[in-house]
Amino acid sequence: MNALTLPDIAAQSTTEPASLDWVGMCDIAVPLLLEDQRINARADAGVSLDDPGARGIHMSRLYLALGALQHQRLTPDVLQGLLRQFLDSHQGLSSNAYLRLRGEALLSRPALVSPLSGWKAYPFEIDARQDSWGFHVELRLQVAYSSTCPCSAALARQLIQHRFKEDFAGKPLDPEAVLEWLGSSQGIVATPHSQRSCAQIQVRLTAINELPLQRLIDLAEQALGTAVQTAVKRADEQAFALANGQNLMFCEDAARRLDQALRGESWLDGFHLRVVHAESLHAHDAVAESRWTHYA
């Protein structure tokens, strides 16, 4: 019995010719090896459809090419090779190729004082593109931190000063009495408000054969000074309170800190950052953004 010839509908021409910017698949499950860490990730893979008469692309070729990601450490060179494979498998159909990878990196982070440590998740995305302008790769990252409002801190200090003046008016200042007062709720009548905040950082990499995810995380956390913690003892919580008191930040302050830190990195062609302070005083968020490109 002769084998049946399977119909290839995609090879048939379309009745409405038109080129398309992007055709492909989204949310493909893929394993990644990023900075020696295995990550369960999701991929969006696609190419342009330049031939207006072609019915479609060969999506299975893109899917099968992604299998190479599980066998090698992810670098810009690997991404570029994969995009070239996308295009080689679509000669005559496509001139541009795209790949987006997203997942969560788990990093062990030490406590501030005690010997404890814990795991923290950092959501990230990697965007790679091969087009008429060449090869480009961008890295997106989210970093959580704490922000204490400078205005709230000043207002709290004023209330504490006022209470101190009331409680010690006309009395001799006995150091022991003042020390006891400072450690009581009677004296510290107000505290500043703080909130969990998020820095969303997008960087465009220069000619560098690595994806410096942890370097970018460390850079952002050091610039902000108040990264959220994992396992803590009371000594760590006290150290965290001290860090917040020494790093009072409006969203504008946080954005400027990150802007200054990123501009000093030679492996960046540009960046876009956005900080979001999930206000504990207001029912809305406070947001600040900054952009920079090497060619601006």
FENNOR-V310857 format. One record per run of one state. SS is the DSSP state (A for helix, B for strand, O for the rest). FROM is the first residue (numbers start at 1). LEN is the number of residues. If there is no record, write none. Layout:
ss=SS from=FROM len=LEN
ss=SS from=FROM len=LEN
This chain:
ss=O from=1 len=8
ss=A from=9 len=3
ss=O from=12 len=8
ss=B from=20 len=15
ss=O from=35 len=2
ss=B from=37 len=13
ss=O from=50 len=9
ss=A from=59 len=12
ss=O from=71 len=5
ss=A from=76 len=13
ss=O from=89 len=8
ss=B from=97 len=14
ss=O from=111 len=6
ss=B from=117 len=15
ss=O from=132 len=2
ss=B from=134 len=15
ss=O from=149 len=1
ss=A from=150 len=19
ss=O from=169 len=6
ss=A from=175 len=8
ss=O from=183 len=11
ss=B from=194 len=12
ss=O from=206 len=7
ss=A from=213 len=12
ss=O from=225 len=2
ss=B from=227 len=1
ss=O from=228 len=6
ss=A from=234 len=13
ss=O from=247 len=4
ss=A from=251 len=13
ss=O from=264 len=4
ss=B from=268 len=10
ss=O from=278 len=8
ss=B from=286 len=8
ss=O from=294 len=3
